[in-house]
Amino acid sequence: MSPGSSSTSVTSTSTSEINTYKGQERALRADRLGTAGLLLSVLAASAPLMVVAGVMPTVFGVMGIVGQPLLYVILGIVLMLFSVGYAEMSRHVHNAGAFYAYIARGLGPTAGAGASLVALVAYSAMQVGIYGILGFEIAGLLATYLELTVAWWIPALLAAAVVAALGWLKIDLNARVLGVLLVVECSLVVIFDIAAIAEPGREGLSFAAFNPDTLTGAGLGTALCFCIAAFVGFEQSPVYAEETSRPQVVVSRVLFLAVGGAALFLALSAWALTVATGPGAIAGEAAEQGPGLLFSLTETRLGGTFTDVLHVLFVTGMFAALLSFHNVVARYAFAMGREGLLPAAFGRTNKASGAPATGSLLQSAVSVLVIVAFAATDGMPAGDPTTPVLRLFTWMGNVGALGVILLMAAASCAVIAFFWRRGAAGAQAWRLVASALAGIALVAIAVYTVKDFDVLIGAGPGSSLSWILPGIIGLALVGGLLYGAVLRSTRPEVHARIGLGNEAFQLERAAGSQDPGPGRGPAGMTEV
């Protein structure tokens, strides 16, 4: 849309007209989610228990960063700054394409096309990667408690089938499933936090982990990459804007609640780990026990039954993250199909549930293919049966995290450009400053991520994986930009509506009764 265009015409068309345009379901069902449902859906993607049990011991033990709790506070501030502009953008643009829609509206449709493919690849990679660790953990639980030996890929495929079924259902039902799992999971971690504070280790109730001097060492850059990945999920709020009751209010509210809640939870839990072992001993204990650190500390303080339940919730938390990421990928595919970036079939929803059915099927198919591919390499090359599982989770997770960090940095720039071009830079000055500061910080973190990618994936120095894996995101970006450039030349009407979502429908209808005005592309749409 042009800087001076109004959204008045958008409201003149009813939701039912949009939904049945050309005989297709063109829009996601509105009024499915409120503040609580949306908040639980996006927080589930961060898999809080997986972060506490997996990410935190790695940062403490492998990177030696005792000040991890302070790191979550600092990153929380950076992401709050990012959310200031991102939330304001969500009040003006309601589109399931979220990142790429914002980037298209701020930096132009070609940039939006590049961002759309990066988002699709990044979130798909993060979702698929979790199947590896989920299958491994379920196989371990079956061996421990039922003395059953199963290959990791069997529970992974079963989980993919359940996620595929839930992906076809109403989003509010999905939100209930995610909400129950998330609340129970977080409650048990908070119980551990309280127990650790009530029964501290040898050094007592120490706040040494919040001392800035603890943020030193060669592993700080890598720790930044690990820790910011723990927040991934909050930025998904705008993806559900079309399905919320009041998107201009609910989405921005959930963004700040999600970032603030995640920062508080992560900082408190990381601090509780240092209190339980003592700040001086946390690095050694974490290096020795790895993911088992949390479970050994809970067993000594809260007993074996509590720890057994925590093991089970470790798995259900990962399942919740799988479902959350699956829903996001399906909605990105839906938005791309609706705007012509993917075949039109992706732009249709399930008439019964309103879910983006074709996008959901696509992600389910990708998940099954990747699981089967890694299962086929089981035990290769070193003969370790866990190798492909760890590769699947680590490789795909870090590829996805890099993509999301780059999208956040680009969205910060898009926010500034969007309001500047609308002549609203003065009124939005403090928000644009916040976006600029966040963008600079996010670019720096992205640089550290690429620089230390060999450490993030556990590859040796000089490994080709350190450039091949981040190169996946680079290829997605270049491919998307080239696709956008081709569309501009060959299908300008499709290029012009990238990022417009349902607004493209109203513009198409308006173009039927009047000629395009000056500066407008085909179908009366402004080329940004």
C-alpha positions in Angstrom: 0.0 0.0 0.0 1.1 3.6 -0.5 2.2 5.6 2.5 -0.9 7.7 2.4 -3.3 4.9 1.8 -6.2 4.2 4.2 -7.4 0.9 5.5 -11.0 2.1 5.4 -11.8 0.1 2.3 -10.6 -3.0 4.0 -13.4 -2.9 6.5 -16.0 -2.6 3.8 -15.7 -6.3 2.9 -17.0 -8.9 5.3 -15.0 -11.9 6.5 -17.4 -14.3 4.8 -16.8 -12.6 1.5 -13.1 -13.0 1.9 -13.4 -16.6 3.0 -15.5 -17.6 0.0 -13.7 -15.5 -2.7 -13.5 -17.5 -5.9 -14.9 -20.5 -4.0 -11.9 -20.9 -1.7 -11.3 -20.4 2.0 -9.0 -17.4 1.8 -8.8 -16.4 5.4 -8.0 -18.0 8.7 -10.9 -18.1 11.2 -11.1 -15.0 13.4 -11.9 -14.8 17.1 -10.2 -18.2 17.8 -7.6 -16.9 20.3 -7.6 -14.5 23.2 -4.6 -13.2 25.2 -4.2 -16.4 27.3 -4.5 -18.8 24.3 -2.1 -16.9 22.2 0.4 -16.4 25.0 0.5 -20.1 25.8 0.8 -21.0 22.1 3.9 -18.9 21.5 5.6 -19.7 24.8 5.2 -23.4 24.2 7.6 -23.1 21.2 10.5 -22.2 23.5 10.2 -25.5 25.4 11.1 -24.0 28.8 12.1 -27.4 30.4 14.2 -28.3 27.5 16.1 -25.0 27.9 16.6 -25.5 31.6 17.7 -29.1 31.3 19.6 -28.9 28.0 20.7 -25.3 27.1 21.6 -24.1 30.5 24.0 -26.9 31.5 25.7 -26.5 28.1 26.3 -22.7 28.6 27.6 -23.3 32.1 29.7 -26.4 31.4 30.9 -26.1 27.9 31.2 -22.3 27.6 32.0 -21.6 31.2 29.7 -18.6 31.5 28.6 -18.4 35.1 26.7 -15.2 34.5 24.1 -16.9 32.3 21.2 -15.5 34.5 22.5 -12.0 33.7 22.7 -12.9 30.1 19.0 -13.7 30.0 18.2 -10.3 31.6 20.3 -8.5 29.0 18.8 -10.4 26.1 15.4 -9.8 27.5 16.1 -6.0 27.3 17.3 -6.3 23.7 14.2 -8.3 22.8 11.9 -5.8 24.6 13.5 -3.1 22.5 12.8 -5.2 19.4 9.2 -5.7 20.5 8.5 -2.0 20.8 8.7 -1.5 17.0 7.5 -5.0 16.2 4.4 -4.6 18.3 3.6 -1.2 16.8 3.9 -2.8 13.3 1.5 -5.5 14.4 -1.2 -2.8 14.9 -0.9 -1.8 11.3 -0.4 -5.1 9.5 -2.4 -8.2 10.3 -1.0 -11.0 8.2 -0.1 -14.7 9.0 3.1 -14.0 7.1 4.3 -11.9 10.0 8.0 -11.5 9.4 8.0 -11.5 5.7 4.8 -9.4 5.5 6.4 -6.7 7.8 9.6 -6.8 5.7 7.7 -6.5 2.5 5.7 -3.5 3.8 8.9 -1.8 5.0 11.6 -2.8 2.6 9.6 -3.8 -0.5 8.0 -6.9 -2.0 11.3 -8.4 -3.3 12.8 -8.3 0.2 9.6 -9.8 1.5 9.9 -12.7 -0.9 13.4 -13.4 0.3 12.2 -13.2 3.9 9.3 -15.5 3.2 11.5 -18.4 2.1 14.0 -17.8 5.0 11.1 -18.0 7.5 9.7 -21.1 5.9 13.0 -22.9 6.0 14.0 -21.6 9.5 10.9 -22.6 11.3 10.6 -25.9 9.5 14.2 -26.7 10.5 13.6 -25.9 14.1 10.4 -28.0 14.2 12.0 -31.0 12.4 15.1 -30.9 14.6 13.1 -31.4 17.8 11.9 -34.8 16.5 15.4 -36.1 16.9 15.8 -35.3 20.6 12.1 -36.3 21.3 12.5 -39.7 19.8 15.8 -40.3 21.6 14.2 -39.3 25.0 11.1 -41.4 24.5 13.2 -44.4 23.6 15.2 -43.8 26.8 12.1 -43.6 29.0 10.7 -46.8 27.5 14.0 -48.6 28.1 14.3 -47.3 31.7 10.7 -47.8 32.9 9.3 -50.5 30.7 12.5 -52.3 29.6 11.5 -51.9 26.0 14.1 -51.3 23.3 12.9 -49.2 20.4 14.7 -47.2 17.7 14.5 -43.4 18.2 12.8 -42.9 14.9 9.7 -45.0 15.8 8.4 -42.6 18.5 9.5 -39.7 16.3 7.3 -40.9 13.5 4.4 -41.5 15.9 4.8 -38.0 17.2 4.8 -36.6 13.7 1.5 -38.4 13.1 -0.1 -37.0 16.2 1.2 -33.5 15.3 -0.2 -33.8 11.8 -3.6 -34.7 13.2 -3.7 -31.8 15.6 -2.5 -29.5 12.9 -5.8 -30.1 11.1 -7.9 -29.1 14.1 -9.1 -25.7 15.3 -6.3 -23.5 16.7 -8.2 -22.9 19.9 -8.1 -26.7 20.6 -4.4 -26.7 19.9 -4.0 -23.8 22.3 -5.7 -25.8 25.0 -3.3 -28.7 24.5 -0.3 -26.5 24.5 -1.6 -24.5 27.5 -2.0 -27.5 29.7 1.4 -29.0 28.9 3.2 -25.6 29.3 1.6 -24.7 32.6 2.4 -28.1 34.2 5.9 -28.0 32.8 6.7 -24.5 34.1 5.1 -25.2 37.4 7.5 -28.0 38.1 10.5 -26.0 37.2 9.3 -23.2 39.5 8.9 -25.7 42.3 12.6 -26.7 41.7 13.6 -23.1 41.7 11.9 -22.6 45.1 13.5 -25.8 46.5 17.0 -24.7 45.3 16.6 -21.3 46.9 15.3 -22.8 50.1 18.1 -25.4 50.2 21.2 -23.7 48.6 24.5 -25.4 48.0 27.7 -24.9 49.9 28.1 -21.2 49.0 24.7 -20.2 50.3 22.2 -17.9 48.7 24.6 -16.2 46.3 23.9 -13.5 43.7 27.3 -13.8 42.1 25.8 -15.0 38.8 24.4 -11.5 38.3 27.9 -9.9 38.6 28.9 -8.4 35.2 32.4 -9.8 35.8 31.0 -13.3 35.2 30.3 -12.4 31.5 33.8 -13.0 30.4 35.7 -15.6 28.4 36.0 -16.9 24.9 32.6 -18.7 25.1 30.6 -15.5 25.6 29.7 -15.1 21.9 28.6 -18.7 21.6 26.6 -18.4 24.8 24.7 -15.4 23.3 23.7 -17.6 20.4 22.5 -20.4 22.7 20.6 -18.1 25.1 18.8 -16.0 22.5 17.5 -19.3 20.9 15.8 -20.0 24.2 13.5 -17.0 23.6 12.5 -18.1 20.1 8.7 -18.4 20.0 7.6 -15.0 21.3 8.0 -13.4 17.8 5.4 -15.8 16.5 2.5 -13.8 18.0 1.7 -11.8 14.8 1.5 -15.1 12.9 -1.9 -15.6 14.7 -3.1 -12.0 14.3 -5.9 -13.0 11.9 -7.1 -15.6 14.4 -7.3 -13.4 17.5 -10.3 -11.5 18.8 -8.6 -8.0 18.7 -5.3 -8.3 16.9 -4.4 -4.6 17.3 -4.4 -5.1 21.1 -3.9 -8.8 21.8 -0.8 -9.3 19.6 1.2 -6.5 21.0 0.2 -7.4 24.6 1.3 -11.0 24.1 4.6 -9.9 22.7 5.6 -8.0 25.8 4.2 -10.6 28.2 6.0 -13.4 26.4 9.4 -11.6 26.4 9.1 -10.4 30.0 7.8 -13.7 31.2 10.5 -15.7 29.4 13.3 -13.4 30.6 12.1 -13.7 34.2 11.6 -17.5 34.1 15.0 -18.2 32.4 17.0 -15.8 34.6 15.4 -17.2 37.8 15.9 -20.9 36.7 19.5 -20.3 35.7 20.2 -18.5 39.0 18.5 -21.4 40.9 20.9 -23.8 39.3 23.9 -21.7 40.4 22.4 -21.5 44.0 21.9 -25.3 44.1 25.5 -26.2 43.2 27.2 -22.9 44.2 28.5 -20.4 41.6 32.0 -21.7 42.0 31.0 -25.3 41.2 28.3 -24.8 38.6 30.7 -25.0 35.6 32.3 -28.2 36.8 29.0 -29.9 37.7 27.4 -28.9 34.4 30.3 -30.2 32.4 30.3 -33.5 34.2 26.5 -34.2 34.2 25.3 -32.3 31.2 21.5 -32.5 30.8 21.4 -34.8 33.8 22.2 -31.8 36.1 18.7 -30.6 36.7 17.4 -34.1 37.3 20.1 -35.0 39.8 19.5 -31.7 41.7 15.7 -32.3 41.8 16.2 -35.9 43.1 18.2 -34.8 46.0 15.8 -32.1 47.0 12.4 -33.3 45.8 12.7 -37.0 45.5 12.6 -39.7 42.8 8.9 -39.5 42.0 9.1 -35.8 41.3 12.1 -36.4 39.1 10.3 -39.2 37.2 7.4 -36.8 36.5 9.9 -34.2 35.4 11.4 -36.7 32.9 8.0 -37.3 31.4 7.3 -33.5 31.2 10.6 -33.0 29.5 9.1 -35.1 26.6 5.7 -33.5 26.7 7.3 -30.0 26.6 9.2 -31.0 23.5 5.9 -32.2 21.9 4.3 -28.9 22.7 7.2 -27.1 21.0 6.7 -29.4 18.0 3.0 -28.6 17.7 3.7 -24.8 18.1 6.3 -24.7 15.4 4.2 -26.9 13.1 1.3 -24.4 13.4 3.6 -21.5 12.5 5.1 -23.2 9.4 1.6 -24.1 8.2 0.5 -20.4 8.6 3.5 -19.1 6.8 2.8 -21.5 3.9 -0.9 -20.4 3.9 0.1 -16.7 3.7 2.6 -17.4 0.9 -0.1 -19.4 -1.0 -2.7 -16.7 -0.6 -0.3 -14.1 -2.1 1.0 -16.2 -5.0 4.4 -17.1 -3.6 3.4 -20.7 -3.3 0.8 -22.6 -5.4 -2.8 -21.4 -4.7 -3.6 -24.7 -2.9 -1.5 -23.5 0.1 -3.7 -20.4 0.4 -6.8 -22.5 1.4 -8.0 -23.5 4.8 -9.8 -26.5 6.1 -13.5 -25.6 5.9 -14.4 -27.5 9.0 -11.7 -26.2 11.3 -10.3 -23.1 9.6 -6.8 -24.5 9.9 -4.3 -24.1 7.0 -4.6 -27.7 5.8 -2.2 -27.8 2.8 0.6 -26.0 4.7 0.1 -28.4 7.6 0.4 -31.4 5.2 3.5 -29.9 3.7 5.3 -29.7 7.1 4.1 -33.2 8.1 5.6 -34.6 4.8 8.9 -32.7 5.3 9.1 -34.0 8.9 8.6 -37.6 7.9 11.1 -37.4 5.1 13.8 -35.9 7.3 13.2 -38.4 10.1 13.4 -41.3 7.6 16.6 -39.8 6.1 18.3 -39.6 9.4 17.0 -43.0 10.5 18.6 -44.5 7.3 22.0 -43.1 8.5 21.6 -44.5 12.0 25.0 -45.6 13.4 27.0 -43.8 10.6 29.8 -43.0 10.4 31.2 -43.7 13.9 28.9 -46.6 14.8 27.2 -44.5 17.6 23.4 -45.0 17.3 22.7 -41.6 18.9 24.8 -39.7 16.3 22.1 -39.0 13.8 19.7 -38.0 16.6 22.1 -35.5 18.0 22.9 -34.3 14.5 19.2 -33.9 13.6 18.5 -31.8 16.7 21.7 -29.8 16.8 22.1 -29.1 13.1 18.5 -28.2 12.4 18.0 -26.2 15.6 20.9 -24.0 15.0 20.1 -23.5 11.3 16.6 -22.4 12.3 17.8 -20.1 15.1 20.2 -18.3 12.7 17.3 -17.7 10.3 15.1 -16.3 13.0 17.8 -14.0 14.3 18.3 -12.6 10.8 14.6 -12.2 10.3 14.3 -10.2 13.6 17.2 -7.9 12.5 15.6 -7.4 9.1 12.2 -6.7 10.7 13.8 -4.0 12.9 15.0 -2.2 9.7 11.6 -2.7 8.1 9.8 -1.1 11.0 12.0 2.1 10.6 11.4 2.1 6.8 7.7 1.5 7.1 7.0 4.5 9.4 9.5 6.8 7.8 7.9 6.3 4.4 4.4 6.9 5.9 5.6 10.2 7.2 5.2 9.0 10.8 8.9 9.0 11.9 8.4 12.0 14.2 5.4 10.5 16.0 7.1 7.1 16.3 10.6 8.4 17.0 11.2 6.5 20.3 9.9 3.3 18.7 12.3 3.7 15.8 15.2 4.4 18.1 14.4 1.2 20.0 14.1 -0.8 16.7 17.5 0.6 15.6 19.2 -0.4 18.8 17.6 -3.8 18.7 18.6 -4.3 15.1 22.3 -3.4 15.8 22.4 -5.9 18.7 20.7 -8.6 16.6 23.1 -8.2 13.7 26.0 -8.5 16.2 24.5 -11.8 17.6 24.0 -13.1 14.0 27.6 -12.4 13.2 28.7 -14.3 16.4 26.4 -17.2 15.4 27.9 -17.6 12.0 31.5 -17.1 13.4 31.0 -19.8 16.1 28.8 -22.1 14.1 31.3 -25.0 14.4 31.1 -24.7 18.2 27.3 -24.5 18.2 26.9 -27.8 16.2 29.8 -29.6 17.9 32.0 -29.8 14.8 35.7 -29.5 14.8 37.6 -26.4 13.6 37.7 -26.2 9.9 34.7 -28.5 9.4 32.8 -27.9 6.2 29.6 -28.1 8.2 30.4 -24.7 9.7 29.6 -23.0 6.3 27.3 -25.6 4.7 24.6 -25.4 7.4 24.4 -21.6 7.7 24.6 -21.6 3.9 21.1 -23.2 3.9 19.7 -19.9 5.2 21.9 -18.0 2.8 20.6 -20.1 -0.1 17.0 -19.6 1.1 17.5 -15.8 1.2 19.2 -15.6 -2.2 16.6 -17.9 -3.8 13.8 -15.9 -2.3 15.2 -12.6 -3.5 15.8 -14.0 -7.0 12.2 -15.3 -7.0 10.9 -11.9 -6.0 12.9 -10.2 -8.8 11.5 -12.7 -11.3 8.0 -12.1 -10.1 8.5 -8.4 -10.5 9.3 -8.9 -14.2 7.0 -11.7 -15.1 4.0 -11.4 -12.7 4.0 -7.8 -11.4 0.4 -8.2 -10.0 1.7 -11.1 -7.7 4.8 -9.1 -6.8 2.8 -6.1 -5.9 0.6 -7.9 -3.4 3.4 -9.6 -1.4 2.8 -8.8 2.3 -0.8 -7.4 1.7 -2.6 -10.6 2.9 -6.4 -10.1 2.8 -5.9 -6.5 1.8 -5.0 -7.7 -1.7 -8.6 -9.0 -2.1 -10.1 -5.7 -1.4 -7.7 -4.0 -3.8 -8.5 -6.5 -6.5 -12.2 -5.9 -6.1 -11.7 -2.1 -6.2 -9.6 -2.5 -9.3 -12.5 -4.1 -11.1 -14.5 -0.9 -11.1 -11.7 1.7 -11.7 -8.4 2.0 -13.5 -5.2 1.9 -11.5 -4.1 5.3 -10.3 -0.7 6.9 -10.9 2.1 5.0 -9.3 0.1 1.8 -8.9 0.9 -1.6 -10.3 -1.6 -4.1 -11.8 -4.8 -4.6 -9.9 -4.4 -1.1 -8.4 -1.7 -2.1 -5.9 1.1 0.1 -5.1 4.6 -1.2 -5.8 6.7 -0.6 -2.8 
